[in-house]
Amino acid sequence: MSLTFSTYFGYLSIAITALLLFAVVRFIYREKYAQSFLKLPDARIERFIRYERLNVKLFKVALLPLLIMSVLLPSGLFFFLNEPFLPSAVCMVLLLIGILQEYLFRKWLINYLETKRLPQ
């Protein structure tokens, strides 16, 4: 029995967990992060918001296929290649959580920038 996939999924799970820990720090300091963008000129903020909206759409489109893959990939590896189920399932769930938190953060950032710029 080859444990190649489970080893790679284990490493990938560790990397995604590290990125999620950085996301917690970013969540704590999100107000300062967003206010640093308000110091930019209006044209750059508009361009930034436009690209962030595109990123939000891409994340939204990626959520459903990722949800389906988080079920199919570990099951397929388990049944067809006899790989351990847990490493691939944990990796796919962590990836789904990472994409979801990034989607929610960017959506919050767009709303924050748009509401704080209105009074100016």
C-alpha positions as CSV (number, residue, x, y, z in Angstrom):
1,M,0.0,0.0,0.0
2,S,1.5,3.3,-1.1
3,L,1.1,6.2,1.3
4,T,2.3,8.8,-1.2
5,F,-1.0,10.7,-1.3
6,S,-1.5,10.6,2.4
7,T,1.9,12.1,3.0
8,Y,1.4,14.9,0.5
9,F,-2.0,15.6,2.0
10,G,-0.5,15.7,5.5
11,Y,2.1,18.3,4.4
12,L,-0.6,20.3,2.6
13,S,-2.8,20.2,5.7
14,I,0.1,21.6,7.8
15,A,0.6,24.4,5.3
16,I,-3.1,25.3,5.1
17,T,-3.2,25.3,8.9
18,A,-0.4,27.8,9.0
19,L,-2.2,30.0,6.5
20,L,-5.3,29.8,8.6
21,L,-3.3,30.9,11.7
22,F,-2.1,33.9,9.7
23,A,-5.8,34.5,8.8
24,V,-6.7,34.7,12.5
25,V,-4.0,37.4,13.0
26,R,-5.3,39.2,10.0
27,F,-8.9,39.0,11.3
28,I,-7.7,40.5,14.6
29,Y,-6.1,43.5,12.9
30,R,-8.6,43.8,10.0
31,E,-9.6,47.3,10.9
32,K,-6.1,48.6,10.7
33,Y,-5.6,46.6,7.5
34,A,-8.7,48.1,5.9
35,Q,-7.9,51.7,7.1
36,S,-4.5,51.5,5.4
37,F,-6.3,51.3,2.1
38,L,-8.4,54.4,2.9
39,K,-5.2,56.5,2.7
40,L,-4.8,55.7,-1.0
41,P,-6.1,58.0,-3.7
42,D,-9.7,57.5,-4.8
43,A,-8.8,56.1,-8.2
44,R,-6.6,53.4,-6.7
45,I,-9.3,52.5,-4.1
46,E,-11.8,52.2,-6.9
47,R,-9.4,49.9,-8.8
48,F,-8.7,47.9,-5.7
49,I,-12.4,47.5,-5.0
50,R,-13.0,46.4,-8.6
51,Y,-10.4,43.7,-8.3
52,E,-11.6,42.6,-4.9
53,R,-15.1,42.2,-6.3
54,L,-13.6,40.0,-9.1
55,N,-11.8,37.9,-6.4
56,V,-15.0,37.6,-4.4
57,K,-16.8,36.3,-7.5
58,L,-14.0,33.8,-8.2
59,F,-14.1,32.5,-4.6
60,K,-17.8,32.2,-4.8
61,V,-17.6,30.2,-8.0
62,A,-14.9,28.0,-6.4
63,L,-16.9,27.1,-3.3
64,L,-19.4,24.7,-4.8
65,P,-16.9,22.6,-6.8
66,L,-14.6,22.6,-3.8
67,L,-17.5,21.4,-1.6
68,I,-18.1,18.5,-4.0
69,M,-14.4,17.7,-4.3
70,S,-14.1,17.6,-0.5
71,V,-16.4,14.6,-0.6
72,L,-15.4,12.9,-3.8
73,L,-11.6,13.1,-3.6
74,P,-11.1,11.5,-0.2
75,S,-13.8,8.9,-1.0
76,G,-12.2,8.1,-4.4
77,L,-8.7,7.8,-3.0
78,F,-10.0,5.5,-0.3
79,F,-12.0,3.2,-2.5
80,F,-10.0,3.1,-5.6
81,L,-6.4,3.6,-4.4
82,N,-6.7,2.2,-0.9
83,E,-5.2,5.4,0.6
84,P,-6.1,6.4,4.2
85,F,-9.2,8.5,4.3
86,L,-8.4,10.8,7.1
87,P,-5.4,12.8,5.7
88,S,-7.2,13.7,2.5
89,A,-10.5,14.4,4.2
90,V,-8.8,16.8,6.7
91,C,-6.9,18.5,3.9
92,M,-10.0,19.1,1.9
93,V,-12.0,20.4,4.9
94,L,-9.1,22.8,5.8
95,L,-9.0,23.9,2.2
96,L,-12.7,24.6,2.2
97,I,-12.4,26.5,5.4
98,G,-9.5,28.5,4.0
99,I,-11.4,29.5,0.9
100,L,-14.5,30.3,2.8
101,Q,-12.7,32.6,5.3
102,E,-10.9,34.3,2.5
103,Y,-14.2,34.9,0.7
104,L,-15.8,36.3,3.8
105,F,-12.8,38.5,4.6
106,R,-12.7,40.0,1.1
107,K,-16.4,40.6,1.1
108,W,-16.1,42.3,4.5
109,L,-13.2,44.4,3.1
110,I,-15.2,45.6,0.1
111,N,-18.2,46.6,2.3
112,Y,-15.9,48.4,4.8
113,L,-14.1,50.4,2.1
114,E,-17.4,51.3,0.4
115,T,-19.1,52.5,3.6
116,K,-16.1,54.4,5.0
117,R,-15.6,56.2,1.7
118,L,-19.2,57.5,1.4
119,P,-18.9,60.4,3.9
120,Q,-15.8,61.8,2.1
